[in-house]
Each structure stands twice: as structure tokens, then as C-alpha cells.
Amino acid sequence: MNICVCSKQVPDTNEIKIDPVKHTLIRAGVPSIVNPFDTYAQEVGVRLKEKLGGRLVVITMGPPQAKEAIRSCLAVGADAGYLISGRKFGGSDTLATSYILSESIKAVEEKEGIKFDLILCGKQAIDGDTAQVGPEIAEHLGIPQVTYALDIKEVDGELQVKRECDAGYDMISVKLPAVVTVVKLPYEPRYPTYKTR
């Protein structure tokens, strides 16, 4: 199974400041992390890859320093990572971001010589909290989506998704390819370890 994880680098603080002119986040001097929900999406991807084989590719859109987010994803099981960066992309809203990511997914498929069976996203980014990018990627690509996944299993070429809802959870089957957004899981994601010499 070939899997793409859309990951985002976000500020690691509650004291986010907004540029009064550009109305964008001021990231200078603020430590950054991989969006926590994206770490759960990555964990689902790694587990599926370990069980089913295939490639796991991470795509992130952001400034040059977002390379650190890709390195973190590579350290916990991704096979390749791509940074989509450019001044024109700064301040993109969710519609623009999802369009750029969907076109990037197609470009990566061409470059890697594969088709993604599954595209995973965290349910939302903690710096925007919109929960719109994953579903919009599915719309741009014209493929099914399932949001708020608690668990994902592949069964006979389809995904069985345990989906969080107000009354508990639903079990949903979805044909591949598909986009799935992931919530906080009942198990912890892997984190990079740093060896000292």
C-alpha cells in the first residue's frame, strides 16, 4: 500500500503573534514541532506500511525551516519527504493550501512512479483548528474521504475505519484510493530518538 501523509510544522507555543499588516503568523523566534494530529496520521501510516508493505511519503507545505518536520517524519518510518515551499504560498487559506497539496500529491506520484492508495492527514492543525484541509484535498482529487479516524485497517482492498462521533464511534468501509483524517489515537505515535556519541 502506498501512503502519503500530509504533515505540517506548527508553532510550539500558546503565545502566537499575528503580523498586523500581513495577518499571518509571526514564526521568527518561535520553536516549531510537527503538528500533533499529524504525528498520529504518520503512526497509522507506518503501521499500515509495516503490515502491508509499500512506500510512505510525507509532504509538507511551509517555509524552508519546515525541513525539520520532514526529518522528524523520516526518523520514524517515512521513506521519502517533500517540502513544498515558496513565497507565493505564504498566508494561504485552507482552500489554497488544499489545492497546492493536491497538486503536489499528483506531482510526487509522477516523480516516485507510484499511485497513492491512501492519503492521511491529522484531523486539524493546532495553529488554525479548521479541520478543512484534509476534506478539501479529497474534493480536489475526486476521491472518497473519512474524517475523525480512531483506527484504520485494510480488509480485502478496502479500508475499515473506526470513526469518532458524538455517540461513540462508527465503523465505515471506504474504497481506495481515499483520504482519511486522524484524531488522537488510543496509542502513542513514535517520536524520533537522538543517539549521542
C-alpha positions as CSV (number, residue, x, y, z in Angstrom):
1,M,0.0,0.0,0.0
2,N,1.4,3.4,-1.0
3,I,0.7,6.0,1.5
4,C,1.0,9.8,1.6
5,V,1.0,11.7,4.9
6,C,0.4,15.4,4.7
7,S,2.2,16.9,7.6
8,K,2.5,20.5,8.9
9,Q,5.1,22.3,11.1
10,V,3.4,24.4,13.7
11,P,4.5,26.8,16.4
12,D,5.1,25.0,19.7
13,T,3.6,27.7,21.9
14,N,0.3,29.3,23.1
15,E,1.7,32.7,22.6
16,I,1.3,33.0,18.9
17,K,1.6,36.5,17.5
18,I,0.0,37.7,14.3
19,D,1.6,40.2,11.9
20,P,-0.7,43.2,11.9
21,V,-0.1,44.0,8.3
22,K,0.1,40.6,6.6
23,H,-2.3,38.9,9.1
24,T,0.0,35.8,9.1
25,L,1.7,34.0,12.0
26,I,5.0,35.5,13.1
27,R,7.2,32.4,13.3
28,A,10.6,34.1,13.9
29,G,11.9,33.1,17.3
30,V,9.1,30.6,18.0
31,P,10.1,26.9,18.3
32,S,8.2,24.6,15.9
33,I,7.0,21.0,16.0
34,V,5.2,18.6,13.8
35,N,1.5,19.1,14.2
36,P,0.5,16.6,16.9
37,F,-2.5,15.2,15.0
38,D,-0.2,14.7,12.0
39,T,2.1,12.5,14.2
40,Y,-0.9,10.2,14.7
41,A,-1.6,10.1,11.0
42,Q,2.1,9.2,10.5
43,E,1.8,6.5,13.1
44,V,-1.2,5.0,11.3
45,G,0.8,5.1,8.0
46,V,3.8,3.5,9.5
47,R,1.8,0.7,11.0
48,L,0.0,0.0,7.7
49,K,3.3,0.1,5.8
50,E,4.8,-2.4,8.2
51,K,1.9,-4.7,7.8
52,L,1.2,-4.4,4.1
53,G,4.4,-3.1,2.5
54,G,4.6,-0.2,0.1
55,R,6.0,3.3,0.4
56,L,5.2,6.0,2.9
57,V,5.9,9.5,1.6
58,V,5.5,12.7,3.6
59,I,4.5,16.1,2.1
60,T,4.6,19.3,4.0
61,M,4.0,22.9,2.8
62,G,5.8,25.6,4.6
63,P,8.8,27.8,4.9
64,P,12.4,26.3,4.5
65,Q,12.6,25.6,8.2
66,A,9.8,23.0,7.8
67,K,12.5,20.6,6.5
68,E,12.9,19.8,10.2
69,A,9.3,18.4,10.2
70,I,10.2,16.2,7.3
71,R,13.4,15.0,9.1
72,S,11.3,14.0,12.1
73,C,8.9,12.1,9.9
74,L,11.8,10.3,8.1
75,A,13.2,9.4,11.5
76,V,10.0,7.5,12.5
77,G,9.4,5.5,9.3
78,A,8.7,7.6,6.2
79,D,10.6,6.5,3.1
80,A,10.7,10.0,1.5
81,G,9.7,13.5,2.2
82,Y,8.9,16.6,0.1
83,L,8.8,20.2,1.1
84,I,6.5,22.5,-0.9
85,S,7.8,26.0,-0.3
86,G,7.6,29.4,-1.9
87,R,6.9,33.0,-1.0
88,K,3.7,32.9,-3.1
89,F,2.3,30.3,-0.8
90,G,2.7,32.4,2.4
91,G,-0.6,33.2,4.0
92,S,-2.6,30.6,2.0
93,D,-6.0,29.9,3.3
94,T,-7.3,26.3,3.6
95,L,-8.7,26.3,0.0
96,A,-5.4,27.4,-1.4
97,T,-3.4,25.1,0.8
98,S,-5.5,22.1,-0.1
99,Y,-5.2,22.8,-3.8
100,I,-1.4,23.2,-3.6
101,L,-1.2,20.0,-1.6
102,S,-3.4,18.1,-4.0
103,E,-1.4,19.2,-7.0
104,S,1.8,18.3,-5.1
105,I,0.5,14.8,-4.4
106,K,0.0,14.3,-8.1
107,A,3.5,15.6,-8.8
108,V,5.0,13.3,-6.2
109,E,3.1,10.4,-7.6
110,E,4.6,11.1,-11.0
111,K,8.1,11.6,-9.6
112,E,8.0,8.5,-7.5
113,G,6.3,6.4,-10.2
114,I,3.6,5.3,-7.8
115,K,-0.1,6.0,-7.1
116,F,-1.1,6.7,-3.5
117,D,-3.7,4.3,-2.2
118,L,-4.2,6.3,1.0
119,I,-3.6,9.9,1.9
120,L,-3.5,10.6,5.6
121,C,-3.8,13.9,7.4
122,G,-4.2,14.9,11.0
123,K,-7.8,16.0,11.7
124,Q,-6.7,19.6,12.0
125,A,-3.6,21.8,12.6
126,I,-3.3,23.2,16.1
127,D,-2.4,26.7,14.7
128,G,-5.5,27.0,12.6
129,D,-8.0,24.5,14.0
130,T,-10.1,24.5,10.8
131,A,-10.2,20.7,10.0
132,Q,-10.8,21.7,6.4
133,V,-7.6,20.8,4.5
134,G,-7.9,17.0,4.5
135,P,-11.5,17.0,3.2
136,E,-10.7,19.7,0.7
137,I,-7.7,17.6,-0.6
138,A,-10.2,14.7,-1.2
139,E,-12.5,17.0,-3.1
140,H,-9.7,18.4,-5.3
141,L,-8.6,14.8,-6.1
142,G,-12.1,13.5,-6.5
143,I,-11.7,10.6,-4.1
144,P,-13.7,9.5,-1.0
145,Q,-12.8,10.7,2.5
146,V,-13.4,9.7,6.1
147,T,-12.8,12.1,8.9
148,Y,-12.0,11.7,12.6
149,A,-10.5,8.2,12.3
150,L,-9.6,6.4,15.5
151,D,-8.3,3.3,13.8
152,I,-7.8,2.1,10.2
153,K,-7.4,-1.5,8.9
154,E,-7.2,-2.8,5.3
155,V,-9.6,-5.6,4.5
156,D,-9.8,-7.1,1.0
157,G,-8.7,-3.9,-0.8
158,E,-11.0,-1.6,1.3
159,L,-10.4,0.4,4.4
160,Q,-12.3,-0.3,7.6
161,V,-12.3,2.9,9.5
162,K,-13.3,3.3,13.1
163,R,-14.6,6.9,13.1
164,E,-15.1,9.0,16.2
165,C,-18.6,10.5,16.6
166,D,-20.7,12.2,19.3
167,A,-22.3,8.9,20.3
168,G,-19.0,6.9,20.4
169,Y,-17.8,5.6,17.0
170,D,-19.0,4.4,13.6
171,M,-17.4,1.6,11.5
172,I,-17.1,2.8,7.9
173,S,-15.8,0.9,4.8
174,V,-14.2,3.0,2.1
175,K,-12.8,2.0,-1.3
176,L,-9.3,3.1,-2.2
177,P,-7.8,5.5,-3.0
178,A,-9.1,7.7,-0.2
179,V,-8.3,10.5,2.2
180,V,-8.6,9.8,5.9
181,T,-8.1,12.4,8.7
182,V,-6.9,11.1,12.0
183,V,-7.7,12.1,15.6
184,K,-5.7,11.4,18.8
185,L,-5.3,7.6,18.8
186,P,-5.6,5.2,21.8
187,Y,-1.9,4.5,21.3
188,E,1.1,6.9,21.2
189,P,2.9,7.8,18.0
190,R,6.6,7.1,17.5
191,Y,8.9,10.0,18.2
192,P,12.4,10.5,16.8
193,T,15.2,9.3,19.1
194,Y,18.6,11.0,19.0
195,K,21.7,9.0,19.7
196,T,24.6,10.7,21.4
197,R,28.1,9.8,20.5
